[in-house]
Amino acid sequence: MKYEANYFALKEWLFDVAASDLVVEGATISDDDKAALIKSLSEKVEEVKDQCVAGKEDIIPNFPMDTIVPFIGMFYAAQFAEKIEMKDNFVEMGASLKHLDMLTDK
């Protein structure tokens, strides 16, 4: 398996939500209430991140698996691909049975 360790280098953690970006429909809330909602959301996201980074198993029932499973599939697909091209909006992978050593010369 080929793995380029620096390819998935971690970037600085930044989770920032502006009160002006928060849209609440069906009710009117004050700026103080908006700030409280954003603070609560930020704290929860930070808590989930910290548990994931620490490898805590308690987070698994609450973790959004439907979000992460496609990335896991792409990671393993890239390991078996013969060629990979990273484009702006998509990843292109090519594979052949010869590359996987499933064909033998006769």
Secondary structure as GFF3:
##gff-version 3
##sequence-region A 1 106
A	DSSP	three_ten_helix	5	8	.	.	.	ID=ss1
A	DSSP	three_ten_helix	19	21	.	.	.	ID=ss2
A	DSSP	alpha_helix	31	54	.	.	.	ID=ss3
A	DSSP	three_ten_helix	57	62	.	.	.	ID=ss4
A	DSSP	alpha_helix	65	80	.	.	.	ID=ss5
A	DSSP	beta_strand	83	86	.	.	.	ID=ss6
A	DSSP	beta_strand	91	94	.	.	.	ID=ss7
###
